[in-house]
Each structure stands twice: as structure tokens, then as C-alpha cells.
């Protein structure tokens, strides 16, 4: 998949060291922890984000295929060295476009409720806050953190 600035491609075992390096940065570790990405989970599709020919992050998606609840979910992390350049927005928009083309009418994303840069990024693509999920996820520090559920309907993609 191609965005305006980034290219998304399937992650391979060869990408894992770079992905682990990004996950080990303090900013990413605080949100994601340091565990490596599982490329063997059939329910989660992991893509690397390339910018100028270099892996700068990862974006993953999963889908609910029950026709009565069909939707897809997205998660993303980027190397802090490239934050603030619009690459996250570009990657989310490219993947959202792909998922809508796959037939999803609704997408969800769930940043930490205090992750204002991520929330602004997703809002630029058209995601809207739905509600706060209290004590939603345990952080690497062992404490529970609130999550913000955001969704995007296909016709809201910007």
C-alpha cells in the first residue's frame, strides 16, 4: 500500500530487529512495551511503515468478520525520530482506505486516553471519539491506563 509519504508492506522476520529497536525507544516503550511483534498470529496483520526506504514503524490491523458486527481495528507505532512529519496520519489513512476497499464500513482505533498526539493524528483521518474505556490496558509500568475508543465510518474518511 502506498500513502503520500509512506509505503506499507507486510512485515517479515528480517524486520523484527528494527521493529524491536523502535519499540525500545522510551516514547514507544511507554505505550507498547518491548515485546516483539508476533508475525505468526493469523488474526493480526502486521505491516511495516517505510519512509525514504527505511522502516520507521509498524501498523497492524485485525477484523471482525461476523456479518452482524463486521469492522476492522488498527494499531500503530512510529519511531519518535520521525514524529511530527505527518507520517502516522499518512499511514493510518492508507490502511483505512485499504480496509474500506475490503468492504469494512467501520474502523476502530483505541489510543491511550492521554496520548494527545495520537488522538490528533487519528482525528485528521476522520476518526471520532466514542468513549473512554476505563482502566483499559496495563502499561509496561504495571499500572492500568484508560483508553479512548475512536471510530471512523467509511464515508467519514478524510
KADAMO-V48737 format. One record per run of one state. SS is the DSSP state (2 for helix, 1 for strand, 0 for the rest). FROM is the first residue (numbers start at 1). TO is the last residue. If there is no record, write none. Layout:
# KADAMO-V48737
ss=SS from=FROM to=TO
ss=SS from=FROM to=TO
This chain:
# KADAMO-V48737
ss=0 from=1 to=1
ss=1 from=2 to=2
ss=0 from=3 to=6
ss=1 from=7 to=10
ss=0 from=11 to=12
ss=2 from=13 to=23
ss=0 from=24 to=25
ss=2 from=26 to=32
ss=0 from=33 to=44
ss=1 from=45 to=51
ss=0 from=52 to=53
ss=1 from=54 to=64
ss=0 from=65 to=70
ss=1 from=71 to=78
ss=0 from=79 to=79
ss=2 from=80 to=82
ss=0 from=83 to=86
ss=2 from=87 to=101
ss=0 from=102 to=105
ss=1 from=106 to=109
ss=0 from=110 to=111
ss=1 from=112 to=112
ss=0 from=113 to=115
ss=2 from=116 to=125
ss=0 from=126 to=127
ss=1 from=128 to=138
ss=0 from=139 to=143
ss=1 from=144 to=153
ss=2 from=154 to=156
ss=0 from=157 to=158
